[in-house]
Amino acid sequence: MVYKRVRKSCQHKRDQESFEQYHQALKNAQEADTKGLINLFYFDESSFSQQPGVPYAWQQKGVRLRIPSVNNQRINVLGFVNRDNDLFYYPVLGSVTGDEVIRVFEDFAEQMQDSKYSTGDRYTLVVVDNASIHTCKKFREKRDDWLIEKKLIVRYLPTYSPELNLIEILWDKVKYEWLNIMKVMDFDEFQKELKRVFDMFGQEYMISFV
């Protein structure tokens, strides 16, 4: 036996055939990315707060570990990551709207045009899930513009398939391993700690994506 976090799963809800087909297509895209034919990025949002996500831990008998009770303000982070540990992230205080998602995609697309990723006729493929802010009418209309003007392709994951989105690994690492919530006592310090972790991703913090 090993003591670890129990994970929720939606595998029983998904279409397994669609999942397998997309999984193979994603492998092909990864190969193209490795050869420098395309840029492959994974996009998602996640919420961060000072409240711990894991309320259980190994403790010595007679000793109770205590985590400070703090205000449960949250920071939403929108991010693009690739398998080389390149990260483009956008912190947002408050709710994330479709307009906010469009804004960060516009900025990301501009950066793809003005960076090492714009070599030759290389297109950028961004994998996203089916959240409503990714499938709203305004966002879908922008997809055509990004394809023509920015060489940016947006592709949706099959429903109930979060494990195909590699950025989920990053969110877990930040929340449960890298973010030191025990040393921050107010929200300003928490924002600085969160920024420190994301700024050091690819340097101090690395993930071996498969």
JOWO-V298840 format. One record per residue. RES is the residue in three letters. PHI is phi in degrees with one decimal (NA if undefined). OMEGA is omega as a letter, one per 30 degrees, with the letter a starting at -180 (* if undefined). Layout:
res:phi:omega
RES:PHI:OMEGA
RES:PHI:OMEGA
This chain:
res:phi:omega
MET:NA:l
VAL:-136.7:a
TYR:-89.5:l
LYS:-152.6:a
ARG:-69.9:l
VAL:-80.6:a
ARG:-106.4:l
LYS:-78.5:a
SER:-138.9:l
CYS:-115.8:a
GLN:-57.7:a
HIS:-68.9:a
LYS:-95.7:a
ARG:-88.4:l
ASP:-86.4:a
GLN:-64.9:l
GLU:-64.3:l
SER:-63.5:l
PHE:-60.9:a
GLU:-64.7:l
GLN:-64.5:l
TYR:-68.4:l
HIS:-58.4:l
GLN:-67.8:l
ALA:-61.4:l
LEU:-67.9:l
LYS:-61.7:l
ASN:-63.5:l
ALA:-65.6:l
GLN:-64.2:l
GLU:-64.7:l
ALA:-63.8:l
ASP:-64.5:l
THR:-60.5:a
LYS:-80.9:l
GLY:79.9:a
LEU:-84.3:l
ILE:-140.5:l
ASN:-106.2:a
LEU:-112.1:l
PHE:-127.0:l
TYR:-117.9:a
PHE:-119.3:l
ASP:-170.5:l
GLU:-119.1:l
SER:-149.2:a
SER:-106.2:a
PHE:-127.7:l
SER:-146.1:l
GLN:-78.6:l
GLN:-72.9:a
PRO:-66.7:l
GLY:-84.9:a
VAL:-121.8:a
PRO:-84.9:a
TYR:-118.7:l
ALA:-160.3:l
TRP:-66.0:a
GLN:-138.4:l
GLN:-69.3:l
LYS:-60.6:l
GLY:83.8:l
VAL:-121.7:l
ARG:-110.0:l
LEU:-70.8:a
ARG:-124.6:l
ILE:-109.7:a
PRO:-57.3:l
SER:-81.9:a
VAL:-134.5:l
ASN:-64.9:a
ASN:-92.2:l
GLN:-68.7:a
ARG:-127.1:l
ILE:-119.5:l
ASN:-93.9:a
VAL:-120.9:l
LEU:-102.5:a
GLY:-145.5:l
PHE:-120.0:l
VAL:-137.7:l
ASN:-120.4:a
ARG:-75.0:l
ASP:-93.7:l
ASN:67.0:l
ASP:-87.2:a
LEU:-131.0:l
PHE:-118.6:a
TYR:-128.5:a
TYR:-138.9:l
PRO:-76.2:a
VAL:-135.4:l
LEU:-89.3:a
GLY:99.4:a
SER:-70.0:l
VAL:-97.5:a
THR:-107.8:l
GLY:-60.0:l
ASP:-63.5:l
GLU:-66.9:l
VAL:-62.7:l
ILE:-60.6:a
ARG:-59.6:a
VAL:-72.1:l
PHE:-65.4:l
GLU:-61.6:a
ASP:-65.7:l
PHE:-60.9:l
ALA:-60.6:l
GLU:-63.0:a
GLN:-66.8:l
MET:-65.9:l
GLN:-74.9:a
ASP:-114.6:a
SER:-146.4:a
LYS:-62.9:a
TYR:-80.6:a
SER:-94.5:a
THR:-58.7:l
GLY:60.9:a
ASP:-100.1:a
ARG:-70.4:l
TYR:-94.6:l
THR:-107.9:l
LEU:-104.5:l
VAL:-115.1:l
VAL:-93.2:l
VAL:-134.8:l
ASP:-89.3:a
ASN:-99.5:l
ALA:-58.6:a
SER:-59.8:l
ILE:-72.7:l
HIS:-96.0:a
THR:-115.3:l
CYS:-64.3:a
LYS:-57.5:a
LYS:-63.3:l
PHE:-66.9:a
ARG:-62.2:l
GLU:-66.3:l
LYS:-71.1:a
ARG:-56.8:a
ASP:-63.7:l
ASP:-63.8:a
TRP:-64.0:l
LEU:-63.8:a
ILE:-76.7:a
GLU:-91.1:a
LYS:-120.2:a
LYS:57.1:a
LEU:-112.5:a
ILE:-110.2:l
VAL:-107.9:l
ARG:-126.2:a
TYR:-89.9:l
LEU:-72.2:l
PRO:-61.8:l
THR:-63.4:l
TYR:59.4:a
SER:-132.7:a
PRO:-63.4:a
GLU:-69.2:l
LEU:-81.4:l
ASN:-99.1:a
LEU:-65.1:a
ILE:-67.8:l
GLU:-60.8:l
ILE:-65.7:l
LEU:-61.0:a
TRP:-57.1:a
ASP:-63.4:a
LYS:-62.3:a
VAL:-63.6:a
LYS:-69.5:a
TYR:-110.1:l
GLU:-130.3:a
TRP:-93.8:a
LEU:-78.8:a
ASN:-96.9:a
ILE:-78.2:a
MET:-73.4:a
LYS:-104.6:l
VAL:-115.0:a
MET:-112.5:l
ASP:-138.0:a
PHE:-69.0:l
ASP:-62.3:l
GLU:-65.2:l
PHE:-63.7:l
GLN:-61.4:l
LYS:-66.6:l
GLU:-65.4:l
LEU:-64.2:l
LYS:-62.8:l
ARG:-58.7:a
VAL:-63.0:a
PHE:-67.5:l
ASP:-65.5:a
MET:-91.4:l
PHE:-67.4:a
GLY:93.5:l
GLN:-122.9:l
GLU:-76.7:a
TYR:-112.6:a
MET:-133.7:l
ILE:-128.6:l
SER:-91.5:a
PHE:-75.2:l
VAL:-106.9:*
